[in-house]
Each structure stands twice: as structure tokens, then as C-alpha cells.
Amino acid sequence: MSQPPMQGGYAPPMQGGYNPPGAMQPQYTQNMAGQPFPQQPLQQPGQFQQAVQYQQQPAQFQQQPAQFQQQPTQFQQQPTQFQQQPGSQYMQPGAHTSTAPSGSVQPSAPVQWDPKNAQQYDGDVGQEDVDESAAVEPNEASAPPPPMDLSLPGYEAVAYTNELPAGPPPSYQDATGEDATVDLGKLSTITAEDAKEALLEYVAQQCCHGSGAAKDMSIKDIQSSSAYHYTLETFTEGRSTKWHHVPYSGGFVDGPHNGPAPGPWDVVCGFNALFKNEVKKIEIPHTASVKPCFACFGRGFKRCWMCHGRGRVRCSFCSGTGRRHVHRDGRTHHETCSSCHGHGRKRCHTCFGTGCVRCRECHGFAQLKHYIQLTVTFSNRLSDHIVERSDLPDELIRNVSGDVILEQIAIRVGPVQNFLEQEINQRSNAIVGTHAISWPNERILQQRQILRVVPVYECAFEHKDKGGRFWVYGKQNTVYTQDYPHTCCCCSCAIL
């Protein structure tokens, strides 16, 4: 049954609303602004149509207002207080304040200091004028900010100056190494003709080698051998922490009121590619706080380094006299300085005459957000060993191609076993063992070992009763020699 409107105003529907125990429909005699409603006479029978209009409420009143679902003591609160919904504790960036789940208030969004609207500097300006050409911009102070008064469990030793290693990673089960096998069917060979052709091509491309010797020499002997190049790469992840700060221009601050800060190894961070060096920096959740800028004392500006706060500098054209000496027609004339117009001083172009410059530390926002920064370093650790039995320098084997007879990628790799070259077996075992214990504060993510065989051919030649040697090595037939007979003194080319 519909209820007639109460005298003095609109009576909200009873269905779904709150009625104090033992009370009838509330009598509303004032509007939201506190002004009394005009007293309406009781409805007469002839005014039944008007009463029907009162009963046909607008569509927005058919929805139950949130404030009628509250307890009786909450009827006295202002309507704006009921607009805060349970799921909107935080305001959008740029708003002045917002309330975190625990009831703490987010810092207000600062206004950046604007030199165009700045007032004249009123601090210490020094005793002497500054010449506009003598002032030099100083370097920013390297001193760290004052110690943080925020104590975070697990991060008590973190400082601003140096990176603090996060310590050993959480214990995890070491992966079992896999035995490496070698495919000997990939070994390549070279003929004497190929060696002679490689030497002729090498000589033709050298500026100081004559081709006549290569054509006339006779190759007496070719000794074929193989060089072995073993490499082990260990891809590790290391973590360190330190306090860091950035200018705060507004927005959400994830502080300790949102919960305890996770440990350095609990923060998720991935890499972009395996076996590539990479560094990532991440803000550790729940460690941020906003403080006034320590460099400008929360003002957003500092004294101008050019004019020392005066707003004006001494003119360098007239040395501050306002007049210049000009030699004309054999005589000296005194003229008004055209640079400062006779004033001897000019407005400082650095601060535009205000004596203040924007603080570089906070970018003029006067506040800094301090947080613990996590540095995640992905490093590719590489060790290798070369076995080469001839007189060819071993380091040359690293830069040429060969046949890959072993390539293994796993979380942990096992050393090479049962290879025909025992030195490779021994060195592989030693390198794998060294990599397993060399970085106790880092996590091993992946390992890769490669064994290449590089063909090496030592060629003995004779030219005009003089002997010598050259080497052909690598799949691209690179040549190395120091005994070639026809060379000039302009350079000492030995390797192509």
C-alpha cells in the first residue's frame, strides 16, 4: 500500500529503507542546506491528482540511496561522505589526498616550482657582485641524503652509498650434470692443393707481400692436426639493494602501510635473453615514502649559482662602469655601454632576475620519493680452454670457425668425458667444478658448453734455398706466417 507524502517534504519509500525501532516514517522539515521546507496544507479531496503526482516518484528515487541503508547515527553525515565506495580507497594520480587501506593518507600532489612566477630570492646573496663571464656552474653535491628514519624488516643495513648484496639465493635443489658426448664424424680435412691456394689468396690480399714467392716456392711438407676449443658459459642472476630517490610529482606511494616488504629474492624479475648481460632496476614494493627534498630544504628552488641570488650580474663589457672607452679619430671617447645601457649591471640570464633556479634534485617539486631499489644483474660468465699442439699461437683459434662436435644447454652441465683428447676431459672437469662454486651469492639459471674442433695445417716450404713455414687454419682457411720471403718494411702483416 502506498504511503501518502508526509507534511513538510518528501517521504522516501519504506521498502528497503531503514526504520528505527518503534518509530514511524521520519519527518523531514529541512532540506540538505538546512533551510525549512514551506509548510504544505493537507491534501483536500479536490487535490487528489496532485497527491498522485507526489506518489509518482522520479526514476532516481526508485533506487535505494546508500545512506538509508546505514545505521541511524549515520543519517547526520553529509551526502558527500557516502560517495566513497568500499572499492575506491585510492584516488587517481594528481588528486590531493587519498586513504590507504590501513587509514593512512597519501601525500598531496606537489606543484612544480615555476621560475616565471617566482618571487625574488631573499636569502644570503654574498658581499660582492659577480661578473657574468666569471661564474662557473658548480657540480651538484655528491653527499648522500640523510639517513632514512624508516625501518623495514630485512633491510636495516641498506644504505644510499653502496649496493648491498642480497645474499645467497633461496636454497634450491642443484640440477644434476649431464654427461657430454662428442660426435667425431664432423671432423674435416684439407688437401695440399687447398693449402697452396689459401696461401696464394692470402698473399694477393696483403699490401706488403709479393706474389712471386708464393708462385715459385715449393711446399715440402704439410702436417695436419686439429685444435680443440672448449667453452663453458654460466648464466647467473645476482641481486643487490640500496636506497634510491626520485622527484615526487604525485601519484600513488606504495609504502609500508600496504604490507610488509618482500625479500630481495621474492620479487619477480625475468630476463630478455639467455647468455646476454643485462641489468634491471626495480622498486621493491611497500618500501616507498615521500620526504621534503634534502637539497633545497623542501622549497623546490635554490640560490642561483650565476648571480648568487642577486638577480643581476656585473656587465663584462664595461666591467660594471656603464661606460666604454672607444678609440676613434686618434682620440679616446667615452660612450655608454651598449650591453648594459649604462647601468653597469645586467639581469641574470640564468635565473631571469629572480635569484632562484630550479632544484635539480627534486626538479622543482620540493619532494622526493624514497624507496629501496632492487638491482638485478644477469651475467654471462665464460671460461674456455684451447688445445693446439703446433707452434701456431693458441689465441688465434678463438677467432676462427670450426666444426661444433659438442653443444649442450642445461641448468647444470656435466664435464666432457671419454673424449680422445684427455686434456679436454681434465680441463672441462675443472672448469665445470669452478663455475659451480665461484658465485655463491648468485643464482645459476642456465649453462652451455661447446666443444669445437678447428683444422690446423702446418706447411713447410722452400724458396731460393731458404725454408720457412706457414699455417692454414679454420674452416675459412685463414693463413698465418712470419717466414714469408718477399715482404717490405712498411708493415709486418702476418695474419689475414
C-alpha positions in Angstrom: 0.0 0.0 0.0 1.4 3.4 -1.0 2.2 5.8 1.8 1.0 9.4 1.3 3.7 12.1 1.4 4.4 13.4 4.8 3.7 17.0 5.6 6.7 19.2 5.1 8.5 17.3 2.4 9.1 14.1 0.5 8.8 10.8 2.4 11.1 8.2 1.0 9.7 4.7 0.2 9.5 2.4 3.2 10.6 -0.7 1.3 14.3 -1.4 1.7 14.9 1.6 3.9 15.8 1.7 7.5 13.2 2.4 10.2 14.4 2.9 13.8 12.6 0.5 16.2 9.3 1.9 17.3 9.5 4.9 15.0 7.2 5.9 12.2 8.2 7.5 8.9 10.8 10.2 9.6 9.6 13.8 9.4 11.8 15.9 7.1 11.3 19.5 7.8 14.6 20.8 6.4 16.4 20.4 3.1 20.1 19.4 2.7 21.1 23.1 3.1 19.4 23.3 6.4 16.5 25.6 5.2 13.0 24.7 6.3 10.6 23.4 3.7 7.5 25.5 3.1 4.6 24.1 5.0 2.1 22.4 2.7 -1.6 22.2 3.7 -3.2 18.8 4.0 -4.5 17.3 0.7 -8.1 18.0 0.0 -10.3 15.7 -1.9 -10.2 18.0 -4.9 -6.4 17.8 -4.9 -6.2 14.0 -5.4 -4.5 14.4 -8.8 -1.7 16.4 -7.1 -1.3 13.7 -4.5 -0.9 11.1 -7.2 1.8 13.2 -8.7 3.7 13.1 -5.4 3.4 9.3 -5.4 4.9 9.0 -8.9 8.5 9.5 -7.9 11.4 10.2 -10.3 13.4 7.2 -11.5 16.4 8.1 -9.5 14.4 7.8 -6.3 13.3 4.3 -7.1 16.9 3.2 -6.3 17.6 2.9 -2.7 20.0 5.6 -1.5 23.1 4.2 0.2 22.6 6.5 3.2 19.2 4.9 4.0 21.0 1.6 4.5 23.2 2.9 7.2 22.6 2.9 10.9 20.6 5.8 12.5 23.6 7.7 13.7 24.9 8.0 10.1 21.9 10.0 8.9 23.6 13.1 10.2 26.6 12.7 7.9 26.9 14.8 4.8 25.9 13.2 1.4 29.5 13.6 0.1 30.7 11.2 2.7 28.6 8.4 1.3 30.2 8.7 -2.1 33.3 6.9 -1.0 32.7 3.3 -2.1 34.4 0.3 -0.4 36.4 -0.5 -3.5 37.8 3.0 -4.1 40.2 3.6 -1.3 42.8 5.2 -3.5 42.3 8.3 -5.7 43.7 8.8 -9.1 47.2 10.3 -9.6 47.0 14.1 -9.4 44.5 14.1 -6.7 45.3 15.9 -3.4 44.8 13.1 -0.9 43.7 9.5 -0.7 43.3 7.0 2.0 45.2 3.7 2.1 43.6 0.5 3.4 45.1 1.0 6.8 43.8 4.5 7.1 47.0 6.4 6.3 46.7 9.4 4.0 48.6 9.5 0.7 50.8 12.6 0.2 49.4 15.5 -1.8 50.5 16.1 -5.3 53.1 18.9 -5.3 53.1 21.8 -7.6 56.3 22.3 -9.6 58.3 25.4 -8.9 57.9 27.8 -11.8 60.6 30.4 -12.4 58.2 32.7 -14.2 56.1 33.1 -11.1 58.9 33.0 -8.6 59.5 35.7 -6.1 62.8 37.4 -5.6 65.4 35.4 -3.6 65.6 36.7 0.0 68.5 34.6 1.3 72.2 35.2 1.6 73.5 36.9 -1.6 77.1 37.5 -0.7 79.1 40.7 -0.4 80.4 41.2 -4.0 79.0 41.3 -7.4 79.7 38.5 -9.8 81.0 39.1 -13.3 78.8 37.4 -15.8 81.8 35.8 -17.6 83.5 34.6 -14.4 80.8 32.4 -12.8 81.0 28.7 -13.3 78.2 26.3 -12.8 79.1 24.1 -9.8 78.7 20.4 -9.7 75.9 19.0 -7.7 76.8 17.9 -4.2 77.8 14.2 -4.1 76.9 13.8 -0.4 74.1 11.3 0.1 70.8 12.3 1.7 70.3 12.0 5.4 69.7 8.5 6.8 66.2 7.2 6.4 64.1 7.1 9.6 62.0 4.3 8.2 62.9 0.9 9.5 62.0 -2.0 7.2 62.4 -5.6 8.4 65.1 -7.3 6.5 66.5 -4.1 5.0 68.1 -2.5 8.1 71.6 -2.5 6.6 70.6 -0.9 3.3 72.2 2.5 2.6 72.3 5.1 -0.1 76.0 4.9 -0.9 76.8 1.3 -1.9 74.8 -1.6 -3.3 74.2 -4.2 -0.6 74.3 -7.8 -2.0 71.1 -9.6 -1.4 73.0 -12.6 -0.1 72.7 -16.2 -1.3 69.5 -17.1 -3.2 66.9 -19.3 -1.5 68.0 -22.9 -1.3 67.0 -24.9 -4.3 67.9 -28.4 -5.4 71.0 -28.5 -7.6 70.4 -29.9 -11.0 72.3 -33.0 -11.9 75.0 -32.6 -14.5 74.6 -34.3 -17.8 77.4 -36.3 -19.4 78.7 -34.9 -22.7 79.3 -37.0 -25.7 81.3 -36.0 -28.8 80.4 -36.6 -32.4 83.7 -37.4 -34.2 82.0 -37.7 -37.6 82.2 -33.9 -38.1 85.9 -33.7 -38.4 87.1 -32.0 -41.7 90.2 -32.4 -43.8 92.2 -30.3 -46.2 94.5 -31.2 -49.2 97.9 -29.8 -50.2 96.3 -28.0 -53.1 93.8 -26.3 -50.8 96.7 -25.2 -48.6 98.6 -23.7 -51.6 95.5 -22.0 -52.9 94.9 -20.4 -49.4 98.4 -19.1 -49.4 98.1 -17.5 -52.8 94.8 -15.8 -51.8 96.4 -14.6 -48.7 99.4 -13.1 -50.5 97.2 -11.4 -53.1 95.4 -9.5 -50.4 98.5 -8.3 -48.5 99.9 -4.9 -49.3 103.5 -5.9 -48.4 103.7 -9.4 -49.8 104.9 -10.1 -53.3 103.1 -12.8 -55.1 106.2 -14.1 -56.9 107.5 -16.0 -53.9 104.2 -17.8 -53.5 104.2 -18.9 -57.1 107.8 -20.0 -57.2 108.1 -21.7 -53.7 107.8 -25.4 -53.3 105.8 -26.9 -50.5 108.0 -29.6 -49.0 105.6 -31.0 -46.3 102.1 -30.5 -44.8 101.4 -31.6 -41.2 97.7 -31.9 -40.4 96.4 -31.5 -36.9 93.4 -30.4 -35.0 93.0 -27.7 -32.4 90.2 -28.0 -29.8 88.4 -25.1 -28.3 86.2 -25.8 -25.2 83.9 -23.1 -23.8 81.6 -23.1 -20.8 79.1 -20.3 -20.2 77.2 -19.9 -16.9 74.2 -17.5 -16.9 73.8 -16.2 -13.4 71.4 -13.8 -11.6 72.6 -11.6 -8.8 70.6 -9.1 -6.7 71.6 -6.1 -4.6 69.7 -3.3 -2.9 70.2 0.3 -2.0 68.1 3.3 -1.1 67.1 5.4 -4.0 65.1 8.6 -4.6 63.3 10.3 -7.4 61.4 13.5 -7.7 57.8 13.1 -6.5 55.3 14.7 -8.8 52.2 13.0 -7.4 50.6 9.6 -7.7 50.3 6.5 -5.5 53.0 5.8 -3.0 53.4 2.1 -2.1 54.6 2.4 1.5 54.8 0.0 4.5 51.2 0.7 5.3 50.3 -1.6 2.4 52.0 -4.6 4.0 55.5 -6.0 4.7 58.1 -5.6 2.1 59.0 -8.8 0.2 62.6 -10.1 0.3 65.0 -9.3 -2.5 64.7 -12.8 -3.9 60.9 -12.8 -3.7 60.4 -10.0 -6.3 59.7 -11.4 -9.7 62.1 -10.3 -12.5 62.7 -12.0 -15.8 65.5 -11.7 -18.4 65.1 -10.8 -22.0 67.6 -13.4 -23.5 69.7 -16.2 -22.3 73.5 -15.7 -22.1 73.3 -12.0 -22.5 74.4 -9.5 -19.9 71.6 -7.3 -18.6 70.8 -5.1 -15.7 67.3 -4.2 -14.4 66.3 -1.9 -11.6 63.0 -2.4 -9.7 61.3 -0.6 -6.9 60.7 -3.1 -4.0 57.0 -3.0 -3.1 55.9 -1.4 0.2 59.2 0.5 0.8 58.3 3.9 -0.5 57.8 7.2 1.4 57.7 10.9 0.5 60.1 13.3 2.2 60.9 17.0 1.6 63.9 17.5 -0.7 67.1 17.5 1.3 69.0 19.6 -1.3 66.6 22.6 -1.4 65.0 22.0 2.1 61.6 21.4 0.5 61.4 24.7 -1.4 61.8 23.5 -4.9 64.4 26.1 -5.7 68.0 27.0 -4.8 70.1 30.2 -4.9 71.2 31.0 -8.4 74.7 29.9 -9.0 75.4 32.6 -11.5 74.4 35.8 -9.6 74.4 34.3 -6.1 70.8 35.3 -5.5 71.2 39.0 -6.6 69.3 38.6 -9.8 71.8 40.9 -11.6 75.4 40.4 -12.7 78.2 42.8 -13.4 78.5 43.6 -17.1 81.6 42.1 -18.6 81.8 44.6 -21.5 82.3 47.7 -19.3 83.5 45.9 -16.1 80.5 47.4 -14.3 81.3 51.1 -15.0 78.5 51.6 -17.5 80.8 53.3 -20.0 83.3 52.1 -22.6 86.5 53.6 -24.0 86.4 53.8 -27.8 89.3 55.0 -29.9 88.2 57.0 -32.9 89.9 59.7 -34.9 93.0 59.3 -32.9 91.3 60.2 -29.7 89.7 58.2 -26.8 85.9 58.7 -26.4 83.7 57.6 -23.5 80.5 56.1 -24.6 77.6 54.5 -22.8 77.9 50.7 -22.7 75.6 49.3 -25.3 75.3 45.9 -23.5 74.0 47.2 -20.1 72.8 50.6 -21.3 75.0 52.4 -18.9 73.7 50.7 -15.8 76.8 48.6 -15.2 74.6 45.6 -14.2 72.5 43.3 -16.3 69.7 40.9 -15.5 71.0 37.4 -14.8 70.0 35.2 -17.8 70.3 32.1 -15.7 67.5 32.9 -13.2 65.8 35.7 -15.2 66.4 38.1 -12.4 64.7 36.2 -9.6 67.9 35.0 -8.0 66.5 31.4 -7.8 67.0 28.4 -10.0 65.0 25.1 -10.0 66.4 22.4 -7.8 68.0 19.7 -9.8 67.4 17.0 -7.2 63.6 17.3 -7.0 63.1 19.0 -10.4 61.2 21.8 -8.6 58.6 19.6 -6.9 60.1 20.1 -3.4 59.5 16.4 -2.5 61.4 13.2 -3.1 60.1 9.7 -3.1 62.5 7.4 -1.3 62.4 3.7 -1.8 64.6 0.6 -1.8 65.8 -0.1 -5.3 66.5 -3.7 -6.3 69.2 -4.1 -8.9 69.0 -7.4 -10.8 72.2 -8.3 -12.7 72.1 -11.1 -15.3 75.7 -12.0 -16.2 77.1 -14.5 -18.7 80.3 -16.0 -17.2 82.6 -17.5 -19.8 85.6 -19.7 -19.4 87.5 -21.5 -22.2 90.5 -23.7 -22.9 92.4 -24.3 -26.1 94.4 -27.3 -27.0 96.7 -26.7 -30.0 99.9 -28.8 -30.5 101.7 -26.9 -33.2 103.6 -23.6 -32.9 100.6 -21.6 -34.0 99.7 -19.1 -31.3 96.7 -20.6 -29.3 94.8 -17.3 -29.1 94.3 -17.3 -32.9 91.9 -20.3 -32.6 89.3 -18.2 -30.8 88.6 -16.0 -33.8 88.1 -18.6 -36.5 85.3 -21.0 -37.2 85.4 -24.8 -36.8 83.2 -27.8 -36.5 81.0 -28.0 -33.4 81.3 -31.5 -32.1 79.5 -30.9 -28.8 76.9 -28.3 -27.7 74.9 -28.8 -24.5 72.5 -26.5 -22.8 71.1 -27.4 -19.4 70.5 -25.9 -15.9 73.7 -27.9 -14.9 76.0 -29.5 -17.4 78.4 -32.3 -16.7 82.0 -32.3 -17.8 83.2 -33.8 -21.0 84.0 -37.4 -20.6 85.7 -40.1 -22.7 87.0 -37.7 -25.3 90.1 -38.7 -27.3 92.0 -35.6 -26.0 92.5 -36.2 -22.3 93.4 -32.6 -21.7 89.9 -31.5 -22.8 88.4 -34.0 -20.3 90.5 -32.7 -17.5 90.1 -29.0 -18.2 86.3 -29.5 -18.7 86.0 -31.2 -15.3 88.0 -28.4 -13.6 86.0 -25.5 -15.3 82.6 -27.1 -14.5 83.6 -27.5 -10.9 84.9 -24.0 -10.7 81.7 -22.5 -12.1 79.7 -24.4 -9.6 81.2 -22.6 -6.6 82.5 -19.3 -7.9 79.4 -17.2 -7.4 77.8 -18.2 -4.1 75.6 -15.1 -3.9 74.2 -15.6 -7.4 71.7 -18.0 -8.8 72.7 -20.2 -11.7 69.9 -20.1 -14.3 71.5 -21.9 -17.3 74.8 -23.4 -18.5 76.0 -24.0 -22.0 79.2 -25.9 -23.1 80.6 -26.0 -26.6 83.5 -28.0 -28.0 84.8 -27.1 -31.4 87.5 -28.7 -33.5 89.5 -26.4 -35.7 91.6 -27.8 -38.5 95.3 -26.7 -38.5 97.8 -27.4 -41.3 101.5 -26.6 -40.9 103.1 -26.2 -44.3 106.9 -26.3 -44.8 108.1 -24.5 -48.0 111.4 -23.7 -49.7 112.2 -20.7 -51.8 115.7 -19.9 -53.2 117.4 -22.3 -50.9 115.6 -20.8 -47.9 113.0 -22.6 -45.9 110.0 -21.4 -43.9 106.6 -22.3 -42.6 103.1 -21.1 -42.8 99.8 -22.3 -41.2 96.4 -22.7 -42.7 93.7 -23.0 -40.0 90.0 -22.6 -39.5 87.2 -23.5 -41.9 87.7 -20.2 -43.8 91.4 -21.2 -44.4 93.0 -18.3 -42.6 96.8 -18.1 -43.1 99.4 -17.2 -40.6 103.1 -16.8 -41.4 106.2 -15.0 -40.2 108.6 -16.5 -42.7 107.3 -15.3 -46.0 110.3 -14.3 -48.1 109.0 -11.3 -50.1 107.8 -8.6 -47.6 108.5 -4.9 -47.5 109.5 -3.0 -44.4 106.4 -0.7 -44.3 104.5 -3.1 -42.1 104.6 -6.6 -40.7 101.4 -8.2 -41.9 101.2 -11.8 -40.5 97.6 -12.6 -40.4 94.8 -12.2 -42.9 
